[in-house]
């Protein structure tokens, strides 16, 4: 059972770039209800049928990863069986943009209600969008609307590309969508390398039931990063090069990492445990690069981590929180030191253990590794969690 919401989403200009009506029906009447929402958004009204209710902002707070938000609490004639929340505004946050040729919404902007006091399952309905293609959505001809949320995808990750303004490259179940013509060489490189990377990962870490993978390059003016959600990779900006060798390396590096998250995810990304997700994904890419017998590429791909890791906090923070820096570098360098001493086969065993651990915590991973390989390497990793300089790792 779940509390279901029909969410009507519209787009405009300026301070009304985003317009949302969220109609929630609760399975059982709720005595209280609260939620959070970006502080850039203005609530127009909150209603509960005939019940007389009110609402107030109880605090302003800063969620991790998301835009600064308001916590809002409902009061009045409770309990209620339904709520209609209407709000509007603009969005700000990584990979969030509303423009004519591209619309991208994600949890980073806190554009949709979150941190709700009761769970809500949302179905999003986008009207007046006939001239757009919406990733992972279905167009309903009878209602003339896109419906997003029927499939098991991140509920607040809506991406709409205007027809005629984007291009697509495909191979099998892999789709690459891009808006800038100069990215065609990258589109070709992504489609030509996808199958080989997936075959390698499947052979090494076990097959995954993946119906498709979509990549969207948003061509945002500044950037150079990407994020992974279920069967979706979003790139903020491709830093274009004319060098075909550099294009191939850039594509393999990014694609290898993001596809690696199919096997390396599930650890708490809000805590220091996120090192498991990021180290796993990056070393999946590094193992694939090693399989190409291109040691120069392998060492060059590690250069960013070699140069920066000593200036970042240790992996296991004293308070258990996720360090602001280092999560993407320290575990990578820790495994690199193990690779230098014990070789690629040792890293493969470590990675296979990490990929198949049932509950993604460091304690579970190290216990599994100890059972399979003995205590030497697991002990080295455990020491590395709180070590500043890995030059002392084997002393």
SULNORCOR-V215351 format. One record per run of one state. SS is the DSSP state (~ for helix, > for strand, _ for the rest). FROM is the first residue (numbers start at 1). LEN is the number of residues. Records with the same first field share a line. If there is no record, write none. Layout:
# SULNORCOR-V215351
SS->FROM-LEN, FROM-LEN
This chain:
# SULNORCOR-V215351
_->1-2, 12-2, 17-1, 31-3, 39-2, 49-2, 52-1, 62-7, 77-3, 90-7, 99-3, 106-1, 110-4, 115-5, 128-4, 135-2, 141-4, 149-9, 163-4, 172-2, 179-2, 206-7, 218-8, 230-2, 236-8, 261-10, 272-2, 292-3, 302-1, 312-9, 322-8, 343-1, 357-5, 374-1, 385-5, 393-3
>->3-9, 18-13, 34-5, 41-8, 51-1, 53-9, 69-8, 80-10, 97-2, 102-4, 114-1, 120-8, 132-3, 137-4, 145-4, 158-5, 167-5, 174-5, 213-5, 226-4, 232-4, 271-1, 321-1
~->14-3, 107-3, 181-25, 244-17, 274-18, 295-7, 303-9, 330-13, 344-13, 362-12, 375-10, 390-3
